[in-house]
Amino acid sequence: MIHPIVQRLESLGIALPEPASVAGNYVPFVVAGPLLSVSGQLPLKEGSHILQGCLGKSLSEQDGYEAARLCGLHVLGQVKSALHGHWSRLLRCVQLSVFVNADPDFVNHPAVANGASDLMVQILGPEIGRHSRAAIGCSSLPKGACVEVGATFWIET
């Protein structure tokens, strides 16, 4: 029997990206007991092109939403890797931390963060995908990215 998460991905025509390599002295995820913490993921397109810019200046709120969604796909790619593809071990998305490279006058960080939040519910379903969240504005992000998303999940040990 195909897991519902795999069915949703297939029905939406979504192939999760291969996990990105790390760029420093850290790991892409940590499993600590029943928690899986995924390091911040950038909005990579086609494996290497990072969506860059500042929300409220060079990028729109919709651009930010799409970038957050893309970061969310990379988060799920890391989850798949951490669980060795065993989606049945995933019990809940606990929390998302969404960092938004924004102009000081930009105030719609939650609307940008919805790109990742909506994706989690769409792919994982409402029982597993709904989560707590922080949407944080900042003056810059690694490699000029417009959004970065980190996450914590509850998993079966």
NUVEXDREN-900254 format. One line per 2 residues: number of its first residue (from 1); their letters; for each residue x, y, z of N, C-alpha, C, CB. Coordinates in nm, 2 decimals, decimal comma, m for minus. Glycine has a CB too. Layout:
% residues N
NUM = a = X:Y:Z:X:Y:Z:X:Y:Z:X:Y:Z ~ ...
***
This chain:
% residues 157
1 = mi = 0,08:m0,12:0,00:0,00:0,00:0,00:0,09:0,13:0,00:m0,10:0,00:0,12 ~ 0,06:0,22:m0,08:0,13:0,34:m0,09:0,09:0,44:0,02:0,11:0,41:m0,23
3 = hp = 0,19:0,50:0,09:0,17:0,59:0,20:0,09:0,71:0,14:0,30:0,63:0,27 ~ 0,00:0,77:0,22:m0,08:0,89:0,18:0,01:1,01:0,14:m0,17:0,93:0,29
5 = iv = 0,13:1,02:0,20:0,22:1,13:0,17:0,27:1,11:0,03:0,33:1,15:0,27 ~ 0,31:0,99:0,00:0,36:0,96:m0,14:0,25:0,98:m0,24:0,42:0,81:m0,14
7 = qr = 0,13:0,94:m0,20:0,02:0,96:m0,30:m0,01:1,10:m0,33:m0,11:0,89:m0,24 ~ 0,00:1,19:m0,22:m0,02:1,33:m0,24:0,09:1,39:m0,33:m0,02:1,41:m0,11
9 = le = 0,21:1,35:m0,30:0,32:1,40:m0,39:0,30:1,36:m0,53:0,46:1,35:m0,34 ~ 0,27:1,23:m0,56:0,25:1,19:m0,69:0,13:1,26:m0,76:0,22:1,04:m0,69
11 = sl = 0,02:1,27:m0,69:m0,10:1,34:m0,75:m0,08:1,48:m0,78:m0,22:1,32:m0,65 ~ 0,01:1,55:m0,71:0,05:1,69:m0,74:0,16:1,70:m0,83:0,08:1,76:m0,61
13 = gi = 0,22:1,59:m0,87:0,33:1,59:m0,97:0,46:1,65:m0,90:0,30:1,67:m1,09 ~ 0,48:1,63:m0,77:0,59:1,69:m0,70:0,69:1,58:m0,68:0,55:1,76:m0,57
15 = al = 0,82:1,60:m0,72:0,93:1,52:m0,69:1,01:1,60:m0,59:1,02:1,48:m0,81 ~ 1,03:1,55:m0,47:1,11:1,62:m0,37:1,26:1,63:m0,42:1,11:1,55:m0,23
17 = pe = 1,32:1,75:m0,39:1,46:1,77:m0,43:1,55:1,68:m0,35:1,50:1,91:m0,42 ~ 1,66:1,65:m0,41:1,77:1,58:m0,34:1,82:1,67:m0,23:1,89:1,53:m0,43
19 = pa = 1,85:1,62:m0,11:1,90:1,71:0,00:2,02:1,78:m0,04:1,93:1,62:0,12 ~ 2,02:1,91:m0,01:2,13:2,00:m0,04:2,25:1,97:0,05:2,10:2,15:m0,03
21 = sv = 2,37:1,98:0,01:2,48:1,96:0,09:2,50:2,08:0,19:2,61:1,94:0,01 ~ 2,56:2,06:0,30:2,58:2,16:0,40:2,70:2,25:0,36:2,61:2,10:0,54
23 = ag = 2,70:2,38:0,41:2,80:2,47:0,37:2,88:2,52:0,49:2,73:2,59:0,30 ~ 2,89:2,43:0,59:2,97:2,47:0,70:2,98:2,36:0,80:2,90:2,59:0,77
25 = ny = 3,01:2,39:0,93:3,03:2,29:1,03:2,90:2,26:1,10:3,14:2,34:1,13 ~ 2,81:2,20:1,03:2,68:2,16:1,09:2,63:2,04:1,00:2,58:2,28:1,09
27 = vp = 2,52:1,98:1,05:2,46:1,87:0,97:2,32:1,92:0,92:2,45:1,75:1,06 ~ 2,27:1,85:0,81:2,15:1,90:0,76:2,03:1,87:0,84:2,13:1,83:0,62
29 = fv = 2,04:1,77:0,93:1,93:1,74:1,03:1,99:1,66:1,15:1,82:1,65:0,96 ~ 1,91:1,67:1,26:1,95:1,59:1,38:1,83:1,52:1,43:2,01:1,69:1,49
31 = va = 1,85:1,39:1,46:1,74:1,31:1,52:1,78:1,30:1,67:1,72:1,17:1,46 ~ 1,70:1,35:1,76:1,72:1,35:1,90:1,59:1,29:1,97:1,76:1,49:1,96
33 = gp = 1,60:1,16:2,00:1,48:1,10:2,05:1,37:1,10:1,95:1,44:1,16:2,18 ~ 1,25:1,15:1,99:1,14:1,16:1,90:1,13:1,29:1,81:1,01:1,15:1,98
35 = ll = 1,24:1,37:1,82:1,24:1,49:1,74:1,34:1,49:1,63:1,27:1,61:1,83 ~ 1,30:1,54:1,52:1,38:1,56:1,40:1,39:1,71:1,37:1,32:1,48:1,27
37 = sv = 1,51:1,76:1,38:1,53:1,90:1,36:1,60:1,92:1,22:1,61:1,97:1,47 ~ 1,54:1,99:1,13:1,60:2,02:1,00:1,66:2,16:0,99:1,49:2,00:0,89
39 = sg = 1,79:2,16:0,96:1,86:2,29:0,94:1,79:2,38:0,84:2,00:2,27:0,90 ~ 1,81:2,51:0,85:1,75:2,60:0,75:1,78:2,57:0,61:1,80:2,74:0,78
41 = ql = 1,67:2,57:0,53:1,68:2,54:0,39:1,66:2,66:0,31:1,58:2,42:0,35 ~ 1,74:2,68:0,20:1,73:2,79:0,11:1,64:2,76:m0,01:1,86:2,84:0,07
43 = pl = 1,59:2,86:m0,08:1,50:2,84:m0,19:1,59:2,81:m0,32:1,41:2,96:m0,22 ~ 1,63:2,69:m0,33:1,71:2,64:m0,44:1,62:2,60:m0,55:1,81:2,53:m0,40
45 = ke = 1,65:2,64:m0,67:1,58:2,60:m0,79:1,68:2,52:m0,88:1,52:2,72:m0,87 ~ 1,64:2,41:m0,93:1,72:2,33:m1,02:1,85:2,29:m0,95:1,74:2,40:m1,15
47 = gs = 1,85:2,27:m0,82:1,97:2,23:m0,75:2,07:2,33:m0,71:2,04:2,13:m0,83 ~ 2,08:2,45:m0,78:2,19:2,54:m0,74:2,15:2,69:m0,75:2,30:2,52:m0,84
49 = hi = 2,05:2,73:m0,82:2,01:2,87:m0,83:1,93:2,91:m0,71:1,93:2,90:m0,97 ~ 1,98:3,00:m0,64:1,91:3,05:m0,52:1,82:3,17:m0,55:2,01:3,08:m0,40
51 = lq = 1,70:3,17:m0,51:1,61:3,29:m0,53:1,66:3,40:m0,43:1,46:3,26:m0,51 ~ 1,71:3,50:m0,49:1,78:3,61:m0,41:1,70:3,73:m0,42:1,92:3,63:m0,46
53 = gc = 1,72:3,82:m0,31:1,65:3,95:m0,31:1,59:3,98:m0,18:1,55:3,96:m0,42 ~ 1,53:4,10:m0,18:1,47:4,15:m0,06:1,32:4,18:m0,08:1,54:4,28:m0,02
55 = lg = 1,24:4,12:0,01:1,09:4,14:0,00:1,06:4,28:0,03:1,02:4,04:0,10 ~ 0,98:4,34:m0,05:0,94:4,48:m0,04:1,03:4,57:m0,12:0,95:4,52:0,11
57 = ks = 1,14:4,52:m0,17:1,23:4,60:m0,26:1,23:4,54:m0,40:1,37:4,61:m0,20 ~ 1,31:4,44:m0,42:1,33:4,37:m0,55:1,23:4,26:m0,57:1,47:4,32:m0,57
59 = ls = 1,16:4,21:m0,46:1,07:4,10:m0,47:0,94:4,13:m0,41:1,13:3,97:m0,41 ~ 0,83:4,07:m0,46:0,70:4,09:m0,41:0,66:3,98:m0,30:0,60:4,08:m0,53
61 = eq = 0,55:4,01:m0,24:0,50:3,91:m0,14:0,48:3,78:m0,20:0,37:3,96:m0,08 ~ 0,43:3,77:m0,32:0,40:3,65:m0,40:0,54:3,58:m0,43:0,33:3,67:m0,53
63 = dg = 0,64:3,65:m0,46:0,77:3,59:m0,48:0,82:3,52:m0,35:0,88:3,70:m0,53 ~ 0,80:3,59:m0,24:0,84:3,53:m0,11:0,76:3,41:m0,08:0,82:3,64:m0,01
65 = ye = 0,63:3,41:m0,11:0,55:3,29:m0,09:0,60:3,17:m0,16:0,40:3,32:m0,13 ~ 0,63:3,19:m0,29:0,68:3,08:m0,37:0,82:3,04:m0,32:0,69:3,13:m0,52
67 = aa = 0,90:3,13:m0,28:1,03:3,10:m0,22:1,02:3,01:m0,10:1,12:3,22:m0,20 ~ 0,93:3,05:m0,01:0,90:2,98:0,11:0,85:2,84:0,08:0,80:3,05:0,21
69 = rl = 0,77:2,83:m0,02:0,72:2,69:m0,06:0,84:2,61:m0,11:0,61:2,71:m0,18 ~ 0,92:2,67:m0,19:1,04:2,60:m0,24:1,13:2,55:m0,12:1,12:2,68:m0,33
71 = cg = 1,15:2,64:m0,02:1,22:2,60:0,10:1,16:2,48:0,17:1,24:2,72:0,20 ~ 1,02:2,49:0,17:0,95:2,38:0,23:0,97:2,24:0,16:0,80:2,41:0,24
73 = lh = 0,98:2,25:0,03:1,01:2,13:m0,04:1,15:2,07:m0,01:1,01:2,15:m0,20 ~ 1,24:2,16:0,01:1,38:2,12:0,06:1,38:2,06:0,20:1,48:2,23:0,04
75 = vl = 1,30:2,12:0,29:1,28:2,07:0,42:1,23:1,92:0,41:1,18:2,16:0,50 ~ 1,12:1,90:0,33:1,07:1,77:0,32:1,16:1,67:0,25:0,94:1,77:0,23
77 = gq = 1,25:1,72:0,17:1,36:1,63:0,11:1,45:1,59:0,22:1,43:1,71:0,00 ~ 1,48:1,67:0,31:1,57:1,64:0,42:1,50:1,54:0,52:1,61:1,76:0,50
79 = vk = 1,37:1,56:0,54:1,29:1,47:0,62:1,29:1,33:0,56:1,14:1,52:0,64 ~ 1,27:1,32:0,43:1,27:1,19:0,36:1,40:1,12:0,38:1,24:1,21:0,21
81 = sa = 1,51:1,20:0,36:1,64:1,14:0,38:1,66:1,09:0,53:1,75:1,25:0,35 ~ 1,62:1,18:0,62:1,64:1,14:0,76:1,56:1,01:0,80:1,59:1,25:0,85
83 = lh = 1,45:1,00:0,74:1,36:0,88:0,77:1,38:0,76:0,67:1,21:0,92:0,76 ~ 1,48:0,78:0,58:1,51:0,68:0,48:1,39:0,64:0,40:1,57:0,55:0,55
85 = gh = 1,31:0,74:0,38:1,19:0,72:0,29:1,07:0,66:0,37:1,22:0,64:0,18 ~ 1,08:0,63:0,50:0,98:0,57:0,57:0,88:0,67:0,63:1,04:0,48:0,69
87 = ws = 0,79:0,72:0,55:0,70:0,83:0,59:0,61:0,79:0,70:0,62:0,87:0,47 ~ 0,59:0,66:0,73:0,50:0,62:0,84:0,56:0,66:0,97:0,48:0,47:0,83
89 = rl = 0,69:0,69:0,98:0,75:0,73:1,10:0,73:0,88:1,14:0,90:0,71:1,10 ~ 0,68:0,95:1,04:0,65:1,10:1,06:0,51:1,11:1,13:0,65:1,17:0,92
91 = lr = 0,52:1,17:1,25:0,39:1,18:1,33:0,34:1,33:1,32:0,42:1,15:1,47 ~ 0,42:1,43:1,31:0,37:1,56:1,31:0,48:1,66:1,28:0,32:1,60:1,45
93 = cv = 0,44:1,76:1,20:0,53:1,88:1,18:0,50:1,97:1,31:0,50:1,96:1,05 ~ 0,60:1,99:1,39:0,58:2,06:1,52:0,60:2,21:1,50:0,69:2,01:1,62
95 = ql = 0,70:2,25:1,43:0,72:2,40:1,42:0,80:2,43:1,29:0,79:2,45:1,54 ~ 0,77:2,54:1,23:0,85:2,60:1,12:0,90:2,73:1,17:0,76:2,62:0,99
97 = sv = 1,03:2,76:1,13:1,09:2,89:1,15:1,12:2,95:1,02:1,22:2,88:1,24 ~ 1,05:3,06:0,98:1,06:3,11:0,85:1,13:3,25:0,86:0,92:3,13:0,78
99 = fv = 1,24:3,26:0,80:1,32:3,39:0,80:1,30:3,46:0,66:1,47:3,36:0,83 ~ 1,26:3,58:0,67:1,23:3,66:0,55:1,33:3,78:0,54:1,08:3,71:0,55
101 = na = 1,41:3,78:0,43:1,49:3,89:0,40:1,40:4,01:0,35:1,60:3,86:0,29 ~ 1,38:4,11:0,43:1,28:4,21:0,41:1,33:4,35:0,43:1,16:4,18:0,49
103 = dp = 1,27:4,43:0,35:1,29:4,58:0,37:1,22:4,61:0,50:1,22:4,66:0,25 ~ 1,28:4,71:0,57:1,22:4,75:0,70:1,07:4,79:0,70:1,30:4,86:0,76
105 = df = 1,02:4,83:0,58:0,88:4,87:0,57:0,79:4,75:0,54:0,87:4,98:0,47 ~ 0,85:4,64:0,51:0,77:4,52:0,47:0,72:4,46:0,60:0,86:4,41:0,39
107 = vn = 0,59:4,43:0,61:0,52:4,38:0,73:0,44:4,25:0,71:0,43:4,49:0,79 ~ 0,45:4,19:0,59:0,37:4,08:0,56:0,44:3,95:0,57:0,31:4,09:0,42
109 = hp = 0,53:3,94:0,67:0,61:3,81:0,69:0,52:3,69:0,70:0,70:3,83:0,81 ~ 0,41:3,70:0,77:0,32:3,58:0,78:0,27:3,53:0,65:0,21:3,61:0,87
111 = av = 0,24:3,62:0,56:0,19:3,59:0,42:0,30:3,51:0,35:0,14:3,71:0,35 ~ 0,42:3,55:0,36:0,53:3,48:0,30:0,55:3,34:0,36:0,66:3,57:0,31
113 = an = 0,55:3,34:0,49:0,56:3,21:0,56:0,45:3,11:0,52:0,56:3,23:0,71 ~ 0,34:3,16:0,48:0,23:3,07:0,44:0,27:2,98:0,33:0,11:3,15:0,40
115 = ga = 0,37:3,02:0,25:0,41:2,94:0,14:0,46:2,80:0,19:0,53:3,01:0,06 ~ 0,54:2,80:0,30:0,59:2,68:0,36:0,48:2,61:0,44:0,71:2,71:0,45
117 = sd = 0,40:2,69:0,51:0,29:2,63:0,59:0,19:2,56:0,51:0,23:2,74:0,68 ~ 0,14:2,63:0,40:0,04:2,57:0,31:0,09:2,44:0,25:0,00:2,67:0,20
119 = lm = 0,22:2,44:0,22:0,28:2,32:0,16:0,28:2,20:0,25:0,43:2,35:0,11 ~ 0,32:2,23:0,38:0,32:2,12:0,48:0,18:2,05:0,49:0,36:2,17:0,62
121 = vq = 0,08:2,14:0,50:m0,06:2,08:0,51:m0,10:2,01:0,38:m0,16:2,20:0,55 ~ m0,07:2,07:0,27:m0,10:2,01:0,14:m0,04:1,87:0,12:m0,06:2,10:0,03
123 = il = 0,09:1,86:0,16:0,16:1,73:0,14:0,14:1,63:0,25:0,31:1,76:0,12 ~ 0,15:1,68:0,38:0,14:1,59:0,49:0,00:1,57:0,54:0,22:1,65:0,60
125 = gp = m0,09:1,65:0,50:m0,23:1,64:0,55:m0,25:1,73:0,67:m0,27:1,50:0,57 ~ m0,37:1,77:0,71:m0,39:1,86:0,82:m0,35:1,80:0,95:m0,53:1,90:0,83
127 = ei = m0,37:1,67:0,97:m0,33:1,60:1,10:m0,18:1,61:1,13:m0,38:1,46:1,11 ~ m0,10:1,59:1,03:0,04:1,58:1,05:0,11:1,72:1,01:0,10:1,47:0,96
129 = gr = 0,05:1,79:0,92:0,11:1,91:0,86:0,09:2,04:0,94:0,06:1,93:0,73 ~ m0,02:2,05:1,02:m0,04:2,18:1,09:0,06:2,19:1,20:m0,18:2,18:1,15
131 = hs = 0,11:2,31:1,23:0,23:2,33:1,31:0,23:2,47:1,38:0,36:2,31:1,23 ~ 0,31:2,49:1,47:0,34:2,62:1,52:0,44:2,69:1,43:0,39:2,62:1,67
133 = ra = 0,45:2,82:1,44:0,54:2,89:1,34:0,59:3,02:1,40:0,46:2,91:1,21 ~ 0,71:3,05:1,35:0,76:3,19:1,37:0,80:3,24:1,23:0,89:3,19:1,46
135 = ai = 0,75:3,37:1,20:0,78:3,43:1,08:0,87:3,56:1,11:0,65:3,48:0,99 ~ 0,99:3,55:1,08:1,09:3,65:1,13:1,15:3,73:1,01:1,20:3,58:1,21
137 = gc = 1,15:3,86:1,03:1,21:3,95:0,93:1,36:3,97:0,96:1,14:4,08:0,92 ~ 1,44:3,98:0,86:1,58:4,00:0,88:1,64:4,08:0,77:1,66:3,87:0,90
139 = ss = 1,76:4,14:0,79:1,82:4,23:0,69:1,90:4,16:0,58:1,90:4,33:0,76 ~ 1,93:4,03:0,61:2,00:3,95:0,50:2,00:3,80:0,54:2,15:4,00:0,49
141 = lp = 2,02:3,72:0,44:2,02:3,57:0,46:2,14:3,52:0,38:1,89:3,51:0,42 ~ 2,18:3,39:0,42:2,30:3,33:0,35:2,28:3,34:0,19:2,32:3,19:0,39
143 = kg = 2,39:3,37:0,13:2,39:3,37:m0,02:2,29:3,46:m0,08:2,37:3,23:m0,07 ~ 2,24:3,56:m0,01:2,15:3,66:m0,06:2,01:3,60:m0,08:2,19:3,71:m0,19
145 = ac = 1,98:3,49:m0,02:1,85:3,42:m0,03:1,74:3,52:0,02:1,84:3,29:0,05 ~ 1,62:3,51:m0,03:1,51:3,59:0,01:1,43:3,53:0,13:1,41:3,62:m0,10
147 = ve = 1,44:3,39:0,14:1,37:3,32:0,25:1,46:3,20:0,29:1,23:3,27:0,21 ~ 1,45:3,17:0,42:1,51:3,05:0,47:1,41:2,98:0,57:1,65:3,07:0,54
149 = vg = 1,40:2,85:0,56:1,30:2,78:0,65:1,37:2,66:0,72:1,18:2,73:0,57 ~ 1,36:2,66:0,85:1,40:2,55:0,93:1,28:2,48:1,00:1,50:2,59:1,05
151 = at = 1,29:2,36:1,04:1,17:2,29:1,09:1,20:2,19:1,20:1,10:2,22:0,98 ~ 1,10:2,16:1,28:1,11:2,05:1,38:0,99:1,96:1,36:1,12:2,11:1,52
153 = fw = 1,02:1,83:1,36:0,92:1,73:1,34:0,92:1,63:1,46:0,94:1,65:1,21 ~ 0,80:1,57:1,48:0,79:1,46:1,58:0,79:1,33:1,50:0,66:1,48:1,67
155 = ie = 0,88:1,24:1,54:0,88:1,11:1,47:0,87:0,99:1,56:1,02:1,11:1,39 ~ 0,84:0,88:1,50:0,84:0,76:1,57:0,98:0,71:1,59:0,75:0,65:1,50
157 = t = 1,02:0,67:1,71:1,16:0,62:1,73:1,17:0,47:1,71:1,21:0,66:1,86
***
